[in-house]
Amino acid sequence: METNNETTNGELLYHWALVKSALDQSGHAIHFGRLALQIFMNQHNFYRILHTLMLLGISYTNSKIYEEAHVCFNHLIRNAELLKEERMLPQIYHNMGYLQDKMNNVKEALTYYEKSLSLQPVKNQNYLVTLYGIGEINYKLSDMEKAKEYFLQVKELSKETGIKKQGLLADFYLIHIDSPEKAMKYLEVKVIPYLEGSKEHKEDMIRYYRLLSEHYNQQEKYLEAVNYLSKII
C-alpha cells in the first residue's frame, strides 16, 4: 500500500511541476520536480527519472541556474543513450544546445542542435524550432551565408506547417542581414504584436523589447526607447 501511495505522490508532484513550468514559475517547478525525482529514484523508475530530469533541466535553464541544468542534461544524455531512448534524444540534444547558447558556448550549441536535427522527422514544430536555432547560431558566428540558408528553410517550412512564430523571426533576421533599419521596423510592426498576442514566454519578449529600446536610444529617440524599457521592467 505504501508503494502505491509513493507512486501516486511521485506522479502528483511530477505533474504539479509540469503545471508550474507551463506557468513560467520555474522556482516552484524545480521544487516539486526535485521531490518527484527523489521518489522515482527510490523506485528505480527510469522512465520517469528521465522525464523529471528533462523538466528540471529546462526549469534550471529558465532560472539561469546553468550549472545545475548542465548536470541534468549530462545525466539525461548518458542515460537516454544507454537505454536507447531514441524518442527523447532529439529533445534532450535540443535543450542542451539551447543551454549552451545561453552560456555563450555557441559552437557547442551548434553541435547539439545539429545532433538533434539529424534525429528528427521533418515538418513538425520541434524540427522547425531546432532549424531556427541553427540559423540563429550561424548568425551569431557571423556566417551570414549559412544563416541565410537556414532562415530561408525556416521561412518555407513555416508556410507549409502554418507555424507562424519561427517564420516571422526568420524574416526578421533575413531583413536584418540586408538592412538593420528595416529589420527594426519589421520587429516593431510585425514580430512584437504577434508575440504579445500569443502570450510568449517573458524572456523572449524582453529580448526584443531590449533590442528596440537600444535601437531607439542610438537614434536619440528617447521617448520610444523608454517606452520599450518600461515594458521590460
Biotite code that builds the C-alpha atoms (Angstrom):
import biotite.structure as struc

atoms = struc.array([
    struc.Atom([0.000, 0.000, 0.000], chain_id="A", res_id=1, res_name="MET", atom_name="CA", element="C"),
    struc.Atom([2.880, 2.352, 0.864], chain_id="A", res_id=2, res_name="GLU", atom_name="CA", element="C"),
    struc.Atom([4.479, 1.795, -2.557], chain_id="A", res_id=3, res_name="THR", atom_name="CA", element="C"),
    struc.Atom([1.192, 2.667, -4.272], chain_id="A", res_id=4, res_name="ASN", atom_name="CA", element="C"),
    struc.Atom([0.940, 5.856, -2.223], chain_id="A", res_id=5, res_name="ASN", atom_name="CA", element="C"),
    struc.Atom([4.517, 6.756, -3.095], chain_id="A", res_id=6, res_name="GLU", atom_name="CA", element="C"),
    struc.Atom([3.838, 6.157, -6.809], chain_id="A", res_id=7, res_name="THR", atom_name="CA", element="C"),
    struc.Atom([0.755, 8.373, -6.640], chain_id="A", res_id=8, res_name="THR", atom_name="CA", element="C"),
    struc.Atom([2.705, 11.083, -4.807], chain_id="A", res_id=9, res_name="ASN", atom_name="CA", element="C"),
    struc.Atom([5.545, 10.915, -7.338], chain_id="A", res_id=10, res_name="GLY", atom_name="CA", element="C"),
    struc.Atom([3.135, 11.304, -10.262], chain_id="A", res_id=11, res_name="GLU", atom_name="CA", element="C"),
    struc.Atom([1.261, 14.094, -8.499], chain_id="A", res_id=12, res_name="LEU", atom_name="CA", element="C"),
    struc.Atom([4.463, 16.010, -7.751], chain_id="A", res_id=13, res_name="LEU", atom_name="CA", element="C"),
    struc.Atom([5.740, 15.494, -11.302], chain_id="A", res_id=14, res_name="TYR", atom_name="CA", element="C"),
    struc.Atom([2.516, 16.797, -12.871], chain_id="A", res_id=15, res_name="HIS", atom_name="CA", element="C"),
    struc.Atom([2.396, 19.691, -10.419], chain_id="A", res_id=16, res_name="TRP", atom_name="CA", element="C"),
    struc.Atom([5.958, 20.579, -11.515], chain_id="A", res_id=17, res_name="ALA", atom_name="CA", element="C"),
    struc.Atom([4.820, 20.409, -15.158], chain_id="A", res_id=18, res_name="LEU", atom_name="CA", element="C"),
    struc.Atom([1.964, 22.834, -14.438], chain_id="A", res_id=19, res_name="VAL", atom_name="CA", element="C"),
    struc.Atom([4.309, 25.259, -12.672], chain_id="A", res_id=20, res_name="LYS", atom_name="CA", element="C"),
    struc.Atom([6.756, 25.053, -15.584], chain_id="A", res_id=21, res_name="SER", atom_name="CA", element="C"),
    struc.Atom([3.963, 25.848, -18.065], chain_id="A", res_id=22, res_name="ALA", atom_name="CA", element="C"),
    struc.Atom([3.035, 28.881, -15.936], chain_id="A", res_id=23, res_name="LEU", atom_name="CA", element="C"),
    struc.Atom([6.665, 30.169, -16.081], chain_id="A", res_id=24, res_name="ASP", atom_name="CA", element="C"),
    struc.Atom([7.039, 29.521, -12.341], chain_id="A", res_id=25, res_name="GLN", atom_name="CA", element="C"),
    struc.Atom([10.427, 27.845, -12.653], chain_id="A", res_id=26, res_name="SER", atom_name="CA", element="C"),
    struc.Atom([11.294, 28.046, -8.939], chain_id="A", res_id=27, res_name="GLY", atom_name="CA", element="C"),
    struc.Atom([8.176, 26.091, -7.987], chain_id="A", res_id=28, res_name="HIS", atom_name="CA", element="C"),
    struc.Atom([8.733, 23.672, -10.892], chain_id="A", res_id=29, res_name="ALA", atom_name="CA", element="C"),
    struc.Atom([12.236, 22.945, -9.552], chain_id="A", res_id=30, res_name="ILE", atom_name="CA", element="C"),
    struc.Atom([10.927, 22.407, -6.002], chain_id="A", res_id=31, res_name="HIS", atom_name="CA", element="C"),
    struc.Atom([8.242, 19.894, -6.988], chain_id="A", res_id=32, res_name="PHE", atom_name="CA", element="C"),
    struc.Atom([10.448, 18.313, -9.668], chain_id="A", res_id=33, res_name="GLY", atom_name="CA", element="C"),
    struc.Atom([13.201, 17.554, -7.144], chain_id="A", res_id=34, res_name="ARG", atom_name="CA", element="C"),
    struc.Atom([10.707, 15.941, -4.752], chain_id="A", res_id=35, res_name="LEU", atom_name="CA", element="C"),
    struc.Atom([9.307, 13.826, -7.592], chain_id="A", res_id=36, res_name="ALA", atom_name="CA", element="C"),
    struc.Atom([12.803, 12.849, -8.747], chain_id="A", res_id=37, res_name="LEU", atom_name="CA", element="C"),
    struc.Atom([13.713, 11.525, -5.298], chain_id="A", res_id=38, res_name="GLN", atom_name="CA", element="C"),
    struc.Atom([10.611, 9.300, -5.249], chain_id="A", res_id=39, res_name="ILE", atom_name="CA", element="C"),
    struc.Atom([11.241, 7.980, -8.783], chain_id="A", res_id=40, res_name="PHE", atom_name="CA", element="C"),
    struc.Atom([14.895, 7.279, -7.908], chain_id="A", res_id=41, res_name="MET", atom_name="CA", element="C"),
    struc.Atom([13.809, 5.317, -4.809], chain_id="A", res_id=42, res_name="ASN", atom_name="CA", element="C"),
    struc.Atom([11.548, 3.243, -7.072], chain_id="A", res_id=43, res_name="GLN", atom_name="CA", element="C"),
    struc.Atom([14.180, 2.842, -9.838], chain_id="A", res_id=44, res_name="HIS", atom_name="CA", element="C"),
    struc.Atom([11.533, 4.218, -12.222], chain_id="A", res_id=45, res_name="ASN", atom_name="CA", element="C"),
    struc.Atom([13.976, 5.042, -15.047], chain_id="A", res_id=46, res_name="PHE", atom_name="CA", element="C"),
    struc.Atom([11.298, 6.243, -17.475], chain_id="A", res_id=47, res_name="TYR", atom_name="CA", element="C"),
    struc.Atom([10.022, 8.873, -15.040], chain_id="A", res_id=48, res_name="ARG", atom_name="CA", element="C"),
    struc.Atom([13.563, 9.776, -13.897], chain_id="A", res_id=49, res_name="ILE", atom_name="CA", element="C"),
    struc.Atom([14.370, 10.781, -17.496], chain_id="A", res_id=50, res_name="LEU", atom_name="CA", element="C"),
    struc.Atom([11.209, 12.885, -17.838], chain_id="A", res_id=51, res_name="HIS", atom_name="CA", element="C"),
    struc.Atom([11.777, 14.593, -14.480], chain_id="A", res_id=52, res_name="THR", atom_name="CA", element="C"),
    struc.Atom([15.418, 15.360, -15.310], chain_id="A", res_id=53, res_name="LEU", atom_name="CA", element="C"),
    struc.Atom([14.233, 16.944, -18.584], chain_id="A", res_id=54, res_name="MET", atom_name="CA", element="C"),
    struc.Atom([11.742, 19.115, -16.708], chain_id="A", res_id=55, res_name="LEU", atom_name="CA", element="C"),
    struc.Atom([14.372, 20.116, -14.139], chain_id="A", res_id=56, res_name="LEU", atom_name="CA", element="C"),
    struc.Atom([16.969, 20.875, -16.824], chain_id="A", res_id=57, res_name="GLY", atom_name="CA", element="C"),
    struc.Atom([14.549, 23.204, -18.634], chain_id="A", res_id=58, res_name="ILE", atom_name="CA", element="C"),
    struc.Atom([13.466, 24.871, -15.364], chain_id="A", res_id=59, res_name="SER", atom_name="CA", element="C"),
    struc.Atom([17.071, 25.396, -14.221], chain_id="A", res_id=60, res_name="TYR", atom_name="CA", element="C"),
    struc.Atom([17.882, 26.906, -17.652], chain_id="A", res_id=61, res_name="THR", atom_name="CA", element="C"),
    struc.Atom([14.909, 29.286, -17.416], chain_id="A", res_id=62, res_name="ASN", atom_name="CA", element="C"),
    struc.Atom([16.039, 30.256, -13.893], chain_id="A", res_id=63, res_name="SER", atom_name="CA", element="C"),
    struc.Atom([19.598, 30.899, -15.184], chain_id="A", res_id=64, res_name="LYS", atom_name="CA", element="C"),
    struc.Atom([20.966, 28.181, -12.851], chain_id="A", res_id=65, res_name="ILE", atom_name="CA", element="C"),
    struc.Atom([23.091, 26.906, -15.694], chain_id="A", res_id=66, res_name="TYR", atom_name="CA", element="C"),
    struc.Atom([25.443, 24.565, -13.811], chain_id="A", res_id=67, res_name="GLU", atom_name="CA", element="C"),
    struc.Atom([22.518, 22.544, -12.400], chain_id="A", res_id=68, res_name="GLU", atom_name="CA", element="C"),
    struc.Atom([20.877, 22.485, -15.830], chain_id="A", res_id=69, res_name="ALA", atom_name="CA", element="C"),
    struc.Atom([24.142, 21.182, -17.310], chain_id="A", res_id=70, res_name="HIS", atom_name="CA", element="C"),
    struc.Atom([24.264, 18.358, -14.728], chain_id="A", res_id=71, res_name="VAL", atom_name="CA", element="C"),
    struc.Atom([20.662, 17.359, -15.567], chain_id="A", res_id=72, res_name="CYS", atom_name="CA", element="C"),
    struc.Atom([21.231, 17.288, -19.320], chain_id="A", res_id=73, res_name="PHE", atom_name="CA", element="C"),
    struc.Atom([24.531, 15.399, -18.968], chain_id="A", res_id=74, res_name="ASN", atom_name="CA", element="C"),
    struc.Atom([22.734, 12.716, -16.905], chain_id="A", res_id=75, res_name="HIS", atom_name="CA", element="C"),
    struc.Atom([19.956, 12.666, -19.470], chain_id="A", res_id=76, res_name="LEU", atom_name="CA", element="C"),
    struc.Atom([22.254, 12.236, -22.452], chain_id="A", res_id=77, res_name="ILE", atom_name="CA", element="C"),
    struc.Atom([24.217, 9.447, -20.771], chain_id="A", res_id=78, res_name="ARG", atom_name="CA", element="C"),
    struc.Atom([21.133, 7.536, -19.574], chain_id="A", res_id=79, res_name="ASN", atom_name="CA", element="C"),
    struc.Atom([18.993, 8.073, -22.684], chain_id="A", res_id=80, res_name="ALA", atom_name="CA", element="C"),
    struc.Atom([21.853, 6.804, -24.876], chain_id="A", res_id=81, res_name="GLU", atom_name="CA", element="C"),
    struc.Atom([22.368, 3.769, -22.576], chain_id="A", res_id=82, res_name="LEU", atom_name="CA", element="C"),
    struc.Atom([18.641, 2.977, -22.517], chain_id="A", res_id=83, res_name="LEU", atom_name="CA", element="C"),
    struc.Atom([18.349, 3.671, -26.277], chain_id="A", res_id=84, res_name="LYS", atom_name="CA", element="C"),
    struc.Atom([15.526, 6.102, -25.522], chain_id="A", res_id=85, res_name="GLU", atom_name="CA", element="C"),
    struc.Atom([15.546, 7.405, -29.091], chain_id="A", res_id=86, res_name="GLU", atom_name="CA", element="C"),
    struc.Atom([12.251, 9.287, -28.855], chain_id="A", res_id=87, res_name="ARG", atom_name="CA", element="C"),
    struc.Atom([13.674, 11.596, -26.175], chain_id="A", res_id=88, res_name="MET", atom_name="CA", element="C"),
    struc.Atom([17.186, 12.139, -27.556], chain_id="A", res_id=89, res_name="LEU", atom_name="CA", element="C"),
    struc.Atom([16.287, 14.847, -30.126], chain_id="A", res_id=90, res_name="PRO", atom_name="CA", element="C"),
    struc.Atom([14.615, 16.951, -27.413], chain_id="A", res_id=91, res_name="GLN", atom_name="CA", element="C"),
    struc.Atom([17.476, 16.349, -24.961], chain_id="A", res_id=92, res_name="ILE", atom_name="CA", element="C"),
    struc.Atom([20.082, 17.414, -27.544], chain_id="A", res_id=93, res_name="TYR", atom_name="CA", element="C"),
    struc.Atom([17.995, 20.481, -28.463], chain_id="A", res_id=94, res_name="HIS", atom_name="CA", element="C"),
    struc.Atom([17.658, 21.576, -24.836], chain_id="A", res_id=95, res_name="ASN", atom_name="CA", element="C"),
    struc.Atom([21.372, 21.035, -24.219], chain_id="A", res_id=96, res_name="MET", atom_name="CA", element="C"),
    struc.Atom([22.034, 23.157, -27.326], chain_id="A", res_id=97, res_name="GLY", atom_name="CA", element="C"),
    struc.Atom([19.755, 25.899, -26.000], chain_id="A", res_id=98, res_name="TYR", atom_name="CA", element="C"),
    struc.Atom([21.570, 25.787, -22.648], chain_id="A", res_id=99, res_name="LEU", atom_name="CA", element="C"),
    struc.Atom([24.987, 26.020, -24.339], chain_id="A", res_id=100, res_name="GLN", atom_name="CA", element="C"),
    struc.Atom([23.733, 29.029, -26.304], chain_id="A", res_id=101, res_name="ASP", atom_name="CA", element="C"),
    struc.Atom([22.614, 30.700, -23.047], chain_id="A", res_id=102, res_name="LYS", atom_name="CA", element="C"),
    struc.Atom([26.089, 30.030, -21.620], chain_id="A", res_id=103, res_name="MET", atom_name="CA", element="C"),
    struc.Atom([27.619, 31.678, -24.731], chain_id="A", res_id=104, res_name="ASN", atom_name="CA", element="C"),
    struc.Atom([29.169, 28.376, -25.867], chain_id="A", res_id=105, res_name="ASN", atom_name="CA", element="C"),
    struc.Atom([27.861, 28.901, -29.390], chain_id="A", res_id=106, res_name="VAL", atom_name="CA", element="C"),
    struc.Atom([29.951, 26.240, -31.140], chain_id="A", res_id=107, res_name="LYS", atom_name="CA", element="C"),
    struc.Atom([28.873, 23.601, -28.615], chain_id="A", res_id=108, res_name="GLU", atom_name="CA", element="C"),
    struc.Atom([25.275, 24.799, -29.052], chain_id="A", res_id=109, res_name="ALA", atom_name="CA", element="C"),
    struc.Atom([25.553, 24.297, -32.808], chain_id="A", res_id=110, res_name="LEU", atom_name="CA", element="C"),
    struc.Atom([26.886, 20.742, -32.337], chain_id="A", res_id=111, res_name="THR", atom_name="CA", element="C"),
    struc.Atom([23.939, 19.759, -30.120], chain_id="A", res_id=112, res_name="TYR", atom_name="CA", element="C"),
    struc.Atom([21.368, 21.434, -32.377], chain_id="A", res_id=113, res_name="TYR", atom_name="CA", element="C"),
    struc.Atom([22.780, 19.572, -35.386], chain_id="A", res_id=114, res_name="GLU", atom_name="CA", element="C"),
    struc.Atom([22.652, 16.270, -33.465], chain_id="A", res_id=115, res_name="LYS", atom_name="CA", element="C"),
    struc.Atom([19.049, 16.969, -32.560], chain_id="A", res_id=116, res_name="SER", atom_name="CA", element="C"),
    struc.Atom([18.058, 17.887, -36.115], chain_id="A", res_id=117, res_name="LEU", atom_name="CA", element="C"),
    struc.Atom([19.620, 14.717, -37.554], chain_id="A", res_id=118, res_name="SER", atom_name="CA", element="C"),
    struc.Atom([17.289, 12.570, -35.417], chain_id="A", res_id=119, res_name="LEU", atom_name="CA", element="C"),
    struc.Atom([14.059, 14.481, -36.027], chain_id="A", res_id=120, res_name="GLN", atom_name="CA", element="C"),
    struc.Atom([11.322, 13.894, -38.588], chain_id="A", res_id=121, res_name="PRO", atom_name="CA", element="C"),
    struc.Atom([10.971, 16.861, -40.950], chain_id="A", res_id=122, res_name="VAL", atom_name="CA", element="C"),
    struc.Atom([7.916, 19.113, -40.967], chain_id="A", res_id=123, res_name="LYS", atom_name="CA", element="C"),
    struc.Atom([6.963, 19.219, -37.327], chain_id="A", res_id=124, res_name="ASN", atom_name="CA", element="C"),
    struc.Atom([7.235, 22.064, -34.826], chain_id="A", res_id=125, res_name="GLN", atom_name="CA", element="C"),
    struc.Atom([10.288, 20.696, -33.000], chain_id="A", res_id=126, res_name="ASN", atom_name="CA", element="C"),
    struc.Atom([12.212, 20.371, -36.277], chain_id="A", res_id=127, res_name="TYR", atom_name="CA", element="C"),
    struc.Atom([11.329, 23.971, -37.153], chain_id="A", res_id=128, res_name="LEU", atom_name="CA", element="C"),
    struc.Atom([12.465, 25.273, -33.734], chain_id="A", res_id=129, res_name="VAL", atom_name="CA", element="C"),
    struc.Atom([15.816, 23.449, -33.973], chain_id="A", res_id=130, res_name="THR", atom_name="CA", element="C"),
    struc.Atom([16.325, 24.575, -37.579], chain_id="A", res_id=131, res_name="LEU", atom_name="CA", element="C"),
    struc.Atom([15.706, 28.170, -36.482], chain_id="A", res_id=132, res_name="TYR", atom_name="CA", element="C"),
    struc.Atom([18.163, 27.694, -33.583], chain_id="A", res_id=133, res_name="GLY", atom_name="CA", element="C"),
    struc.Atom([20.864, 26.599, -36.056], chain_id="A", res_id=134, res_name="ILE", atom_name="CA", element="C"),
    struc.Atom([20.175, 29.665, -38.213], chain_id="A", res_id=135, res_name="GLY", atom_name="CA", element="C"),
    struc.Atom([20.498, 31.939, -35.190], chain_id="A", res_id=136, res_name="GLU", atom_name="CA", element="C"),
    struc.Atom([23.784, 30.339, -34.073], chain_id="A", res_id=137, res_name="ILE", atom_name="CA", element="C"),
    struc.Atom([25.278, 30.757, -37.562], chain_id="A", res_id=138, res_name="ASN", atom_name="CA", element="C"),
    struc.Atom([24.170, 34.396, -37.460], chain_id="A", res_id=139, res_name="TYR", atom_name="CA", element="C"),
    struc.Atom([25.977, 34.826, -34.105], chain_id="A", res_id=140, res_name="LYS", atom_name="CA", element="C"),
    struc.Atom([29.063, 33.209, -35.627], chain_id="A", res_id=141, res_name="LEU", atom_name="CA", element="C"),
    struc.Atom([28.832, 35.807, -38.453], chain_id="A", res_id=142, res_name="SER", atom_name="CA", element="C"),
    struc.Atom([28.417, 33.076, -41.083], chain_id="A", res_id=143, res_name="ASP", atom_name="CA", element="C"),
    struc.Atom([25.737, 35.038, -42.946], chain_id="A", res_id=144, res_name="MET", atom_name="CA", element="C"),
    struc.Atom([25.571, 32.717, -45.947], chain_id="A", res_id=145, res_name="GLU", atom_name="CA", element="C"),
    struc.Atom([24.767, 29.689, -43.781], chain_id="A", res_id=146, res_name="LYS", atom_name="CA", element="C"),
    struc.Atom([22.434, 31.731, -41.569], chain_id="A", res_id=147, res_name="ALA", atom_name="CA", element="C"),
    struc.Atom([20.536, 32.913, -44.657], chain_id="A", res_id=148, res_name="LYS", atom_name="CA", element="C"),
    struc.Atom([20.291, 29.347, -45.965], chain_id="A", res_id=149, res_name="GLU", atom_name="CA", element="C"),
    struc.Atom([18.752, 28.098, -42.698], chain_id="A", res_id=150, res_name="TYR", atom_name="CA", element="C"),
    struc.Atom([16.418, 31.074, -42.261], chain_id="A", res_id=151, res_name="PHE", atom_name="CA", element="C"),
    struc.Atom([15.084, 30.574, -45.806], chain_id="A", res_id=152, res_name="LEU", atom_name="CA", element="C"),
    struc.Atom([14.391, 26.912, -44.962], chain_id="A", res_id=153, res_name="GLN", atom_name="CA", element="C"),
    struc.Atom([12.618, 28.016, -41.751], chain_id="A", res_id=154, res_name="VAL", atom_name="CA", element="C"),
    struc.Atom([10.503, 30.523, -43.704], chain_id="A", res_id=155, res_name="LYS", atom_name="CA", element="C"),
    struc.Atom([9.467, 27.888, -46.244], chain_id="A", res_id=156, res_name="GLU", atom_name="CA", element="C"),
    struc.Atom([8.682, 25.255, -43.603], chain_id="A", res_id=157, res_name="LEU", atom_name="CA", element="C"),
    struc.Atom([6.765, 27.823, -41.556], chain_id="A", res_id=158, res_name="SER", atom_name="CA", element="C"),
    struc.Atom([4.446, 28.419, -44.535], chain_id="A", res_id=159, res_name="LYS", atom_name="CA", element="C"),
    struc.Atom([3.986, 24.672, -45.098], chain_id="A", res_id=160, res_name="GLU", atom_name="CA", element="C"),
    struc.Atom([3.195, 23.887, -41.453], chain_id="A", res_id=161, res_name="THR", atom_name="CA", element="C"),
    struc.Atom([1.306, 27.081, -40.565], chain_id="A", res_id=162, res_name="GLY", atom_name="CA", element="C"),
    struc.Atom([3.619, 27.643, -37.561], chain_id="A", res_id=163, res_name="ILE", atom_name="CA", element="C"),
    struc.Atom([3.990, 31.422, -37.647], chain_id="A", res_id=164, res_name="LYS", atom_name="CA", element="C"),
    struc.Atom([6.463, 32.424, -34.901], chain_id="A", res_id=165, res_name="LYS", atom_name="CA", element="C"),
    struc.Atom([9.707, 30.994, -36.324], chain_id="A", res_id=166, res_name="GLN", atom_name="CA", element="C"),
    struc.Atom([8.759, 32.227, -39.816], chain_id="A", res_id=167, res_name="GLY", atom_name="CA", element="C"),
    struc.Atom([8.372, 35.800, -38.534], chain_id="A", res_id=168, res_name="LEU", atom_name="CA", element="C"),
    struc.Atom([11.671, 35.641, -36.627], chain_id="A", res_id=169, res_name="LEU", atom_name="CA", element="C"),
    struc.Atom([13.484, 34.142, -39.627], chain_id="A", res_id=170, res_name="ALA", atom_name="CA", element="C"),
    struc.Atom([12.110, 37.002, -41.753], chain_id="A", res_id=171, res_name="ASP", atom_name="CA", element="C"),
    struc.Atom([13.410, 39.498, -39.196], chain_id="A", res_id=172, res_name="PHE", atom_name="CA", element="C"),
    struc.Atom([16.944, 38.067, -39.500], chain_id="A", res_id=173, res_name="TYR", atom_name="CA", element="C"),
    struc.Atom([16.781, 37.856, -43.299], chain_id="A", res_id=174, res_name="LEU", atom_name="CA", element="C"),
    struc.Atom([15.818, 41.552, -43.449], chain_id="A", res_id=175, res_name="ILE", atom_name="CA", element="C"),
    struc.Atom([18.458, 42.402, -40.831], chain_id="A", res_id=176, res_name="HIS", atom_name="CA", element="C"),
    struc.Atom([21.243, 40.870, -42.943], chain_id="A", res_id=177, res_name="ILE", atom_name="CA", element="C"),
    struc.Atom([20.458, 43.391, -45.727], chain_id="A", res_id=178, res_name="ASP", atom_name="CA", element="C"),
    struc.Atom([19.042, 46.350, -43.774], chain_id="A", res_id=179, res_name="SER", atom_name="CA", element="C"),
    struc.Atom([19.154, 46.625, -39.944], chain_id="A", res_id=180, res_name="PRO", atom_name="CA", element="C"),
    struc.Atom([16.935, 49.753, -40.080], chain_id="A", res_id=181, res_name="GLU", atom_name="CA", element="C"),
    struc.Atom([14.141, 47.972, -41.991], chain_id="A", res_id=182, res_name="LYS", atom_name="CA", element="C"),
    struc.Atom([14.519, 44.949, -39.692], chain_id="A", res_id=183, res_name="ALA", atom_name="CA", element="C"),
    struc.Atom([13.799, 47.077, -36.604], chain_id="A", res_id=184, res_name="MET", atom_name="CA", element="C"),
    struc.Atom([10.641, 48.444, -38.227], chain_id="A", res_id=185, res_name="LYS", atom_name="CA", element="C"),
    struc.Atom([9.586, 44.877, -39.099], chain_id="A", res_id=186, res_name="TYR", atom_name="CA", element="C"),
    struc.Atom([10.281, 43.811, -35.492], chain_id="A", res_id=187, res_name="LEU", atom_name="CA", element="C"),
    struc.Atom([8.099, 46.626, -34.172], chain_id="A", res_id=188, res_name="GLU", atom_name="CA", element="C"),
    struc.Atom([5.231, 46.315, -36.655], chain_id="A", res_id=189, res_name="VAL", atom_name="CA", element="C"),
    struc.Atom([5.047, 42.540, -37.220], chain_id="A", res_id=190, res_name="LYS", atom_name="CA", element="C"),
    struc.Atom([7.012, 40.499, -34.675], chain_id="A", res_id=191, res_name="VAL", atom_name="CA", element="C"),
    struc.Atom([6.240, 42.271, -31.369], chain_id="A", res_id=192, res_name="ILE", atom_name="CA", element="C"),
    struc.Atom([2.426, 42.444, -31.907], chain_id="A", res_id=193, res_name="PRO", atom_name="CA", element="C"),
    struc.Atom([2.404, 38.731, -32.787], chain_id="A", res_id=194, res_name="TYR", atom_name="CA", element="C"),
    struc.Atom([4.482, 37.745, -29.730], chain_id="A", res_id=195, res_name="LEU", atom_name="CA", element="C"),
    struc.Atom([2.376, 39.923, -27.423], chain_id="A", res_id=196, res_name="GLU", atom_name="CA", element="C"),
    struc.Atom([-0.837, 38.493, -28.853], chain_id="A", res_id=197, res_name="GLY", atom_name="CA", element="C"),
    struc.Atom([0.288, 34.895, -28.469], chain_id="A", res_id=198, res_name="SER", atom_name="CA", element="C"),
    struc.Atom([1.488, 35.450, -24.871], chain_id="A", res_id=199, res_name="LYS", atom_name="CA", element="C"),
    struc.Atom([5.027, 34.219, -25.468], chain_id="A", res_id=200, res_name="GLU", atom_name="CA", element="C"),
    struc.Atom([7.486, 33.483, -22.672], chain_id="A", res_id=201, res_name="HIS", atom_name="CA", element="C"),
    struc.Atom([8.507, 36.684, -20.905], chain_id="A", res_id=202, res_name="LYS", atom_name="CA", element="C"),
    struc.Atom([12.216, 36.104, -21.627], chain_id="A", res_id=203, res_name="GLU", atom_name="CA", element="C"),
    struc.Atom([11.563, 36.049, -25.404], chain_id="A", res_id=204, res_name="ASP", atom_name="CA", element="C"),
    struc.Atom([9.643, 39.302, -25.165], chain_id="A", res_id=205, res_name="MET", atom_name="CA", element="C"),
    struc.Atom([12.313, 41.010, -23.036], chain_id="A", res_id=206, res_name="ILE", atom_name="CA", element="C"),
    struc.Atom([14.984, 40.215, -25.615], chain_id="A", res_id=207, res_name="ARG", atom_name="CA", element="C"),
    struc.Atom([13.105, 42.000, -28.418], chain_id="A", res_id=208, res_name="TYR", atom_name="CA", element="C"),
    struc.Atom([11.961, 44.907, -26.234], chain_id="A", res_id=209, res_name="TYR", atom_name="CA", element="C"),
    struc.Atom([15.617, 45.446, -25.306], chain_id="A", res_id=210, res_name="ARG", atom_name="CA", element="C"),
    struc.Atom([16.681, 45.362, -28.961], chain_id="A", res_id=211, res_name="LEU", atom_name="CA", element="C"),
    struc.Atom([14.151, 48.060, -29.853], chain_id="A", res_id=212, res_name="LEU", atom_name="CA", element="C"),
    struc.Atom([14.990, 50.149, -26.788], chain_id="A", res_id=213, res_name="SER", atom_name="CA", element="C"),
    struc.Atom([18.702, 50.104, -27.693], chain_id="A", res_id=214, res_name="GLU", atom_name="CA", element="C"),
    struc.Atom([17.880, 50.910, -31.324], chain_id="A", res_id=215, res_name="HIS", atom_name="CA", element="C"),
    struc.Atom([15.831, 53.990, -30.404], chain_id="A", res_id=216, res_name="TYR", atom_name="CA", element="C"),
    struc.Atom([18.397, 55.060, -27.823], chain_id="A", res_id=217, res_name="ASN", atom_name="CA", element="C"),
    struc.Atom([21.105, 55.078, -30.518], chain_id="A", res_id=218, res_name="GLN", atom_name="CA", element="C"),
    struc.Atom([18.826, 57.210, -32.680], chain_id="A", res_id=219, res_name="GLN", atom_name="CA", element="C"),
    struc.Atom([18.295, 59.574, -29.728], chain_id="A", res_id=220, res_name="GLU", atom_name="CA", element="C"),
    struc.Atom([14.560, 58.857, -29.800], chain_id="A", res_id=221, res_name="LYS", atom_name="CA", element="C"),
    struc.Atom([14.442, 58.621, -26.026], chain_id="A", res_id=222, res_name="TYR", atom_name="CA", element="C"),
    struc.Atom([10.658, 58.528, -25.589], chain_id="A", res_id=223, res_name="LEU", atom_name="CA", element="C"),
    struc.Atom([10.386, 55.379, -27.746], chain_id="A", res_id=224, res_name="GLU", atom_name="CA", element="C"),
    struc.Atom([13.457, 53.909, -26.013], chain_id="A", res_id=225, res_name="ALA", atom_name="CA", element="C"),
    struc.Atom([11.927, 54.446, -22.572], chain_id="A", res_id=226, res_name="VAL", atom_name="CA", element="C"),
    struc.Atom([8.598, 53.003, -23.765], chain_id="A", res_id=227, res_name="ASN", atom_name="CA", element="C"),
    struc.Atom([10.226, 49.640, -24.583], chain_id="A", res_id=228, res_name="TYR", atom_name="CA", element="C"),
    struc.Atom([12.438, 49.778, -21.498], chain_id="A", res_id=229, res_name="LEU", atom_name="CA", element="C"),
    struc.Atom([9.334, 50.211, -19.318], chain_id="A", res_id=230, res_name="SER", atom_name="CA", element="C"),
    struc.Atom([7.845, 47.043, -20.849], chain_id="A", res_id=231, res_name="LYS", atom_name="CA", element="C"),
    struc.Atom([10.915, 45.119, -19.598], chain_id="A", res_id=232, res_name="ILE", atom_name="CA", element="C"),
    struc.Atom([10.567, 46.496, -16.070], chain_id="A", res_id=233, res_name="ILE", atom_name="CA", element="C"),
])
